[in-house]
């Protein structure tokens, strides 16, 4: 479960400066910059075809929560300082600094994605596909973000989800629905109970 969870969130670190972004990539950058908060339902499908559902809450800068459905003892949350992967079934946690976390592209509205992302062709002109990877660090895996052109969404785009491949080519697919943008979200949404023995509430 840990490797799949890391894969679904995998967004590489910044690499060397690239040429000016394409118009479509600039639209993606504008969409990301226009989002201060977002809520959505998500479904996560792993390489074995198993699907679990949950809710996503995002508040910039630095906060996100993947709340899985009842019976899934996993929580992924960024509290503004750190990104945490929590497994309550084995009472373990893992931590990454926000600045170097794989979720940086969503958590940091100032991040320039043109430095490590490129547009991919699609058969549907209403769909934009953005491939994100760092060839110098294949261990980070890669992620393909899928956007739909939608005039009512921020900057005319709607994030539909993503497909991630980890370093072992394990595929994880995230699909979003019911997106709501720039809605009030309490900071308390990003608190959590530490699963380690005698761990405090964060």
RANORKA-V674559 format. One record per pair of residues at least 24 apart in sequence whose ideal C-beta (glycine too) atoms are under 7 Angstrom apart, sorted by the first residue. I is the first residue (numbers start at 1). J is the second residue. If there is no record, write none. Layout:
((I	J) (I	J))
This chain:
((1	74) (1	87) (2	85) (2	87) (3	166) (3	170) (4	46) (4	170) (4	172) (5	74) (5	76) (5	85) (6	166) (7	141) (7	164) (7	165) (7	166) (7	170) (7	172) (8	44) (8	164) (8	172) (8	174) (9	76) (9	102) (9	103) (10	102) (10	140) (10	141) (10	143) (10	164) (10	166) (11	102) (11	103) (11	104) (11	105) (11	132) (11	143) (12	116) (12	132) (12	133) (12	134) (12	137) (12	140) (13	100) (13	134) (13	137) (13	140) (14	115) (14	116) (15	115) (15	116) (15	134) (15	136) (17	115) (18	114) (18	115) (21	114) (22	119) (24	119) (24	128) (25	114) (25	117) (25	119) (25	130) (27	155) (27	156) (27	157) (28	113) (28	128) (28	130) (28	147) (28	157) (29	113) (29	114) (30	155) (31	147) (31	154) (31	155) (31	157) (32	109) (33	109) (34	154) (34	155) (35	60) (35	154) (35	181) (35	182) (36	60) (36	182) (37	182) (37	183) (37	185) (38	179) (38	180) (38	181) (39	180) (39	183) (39	185) (40	176) (40	177) (40	178) (40	179) (41	176) (41	177) (41	178) (42	174) (42	175) (42	176) (43	175) (44	172) (44	174) (45	173) (46	172) (47	170) (47	171) (56	176) (57	185) (57	189) (58	106) (59	185) (60	107) (60	109) (61	107) (61	108) (61	109) (62	98) (62	107) (63	190) (64	103) (64	106) (64	107) (65	189) (65	190) (75	192) (77	190) (77	192) (78	103) (78	107) (78	190) (79	190) (79	191) (79	202) (80	190) (84	192) (86	192) (86	195) (87	195) (88	195) (91	195) (91	196) (91	197) (92	195) (93	194) (93	195) (93	196) (105	132) (120	144) (128	157) (138	167) (139	167) (141	165) (141	166) (141	167) (153	181) (154	181))
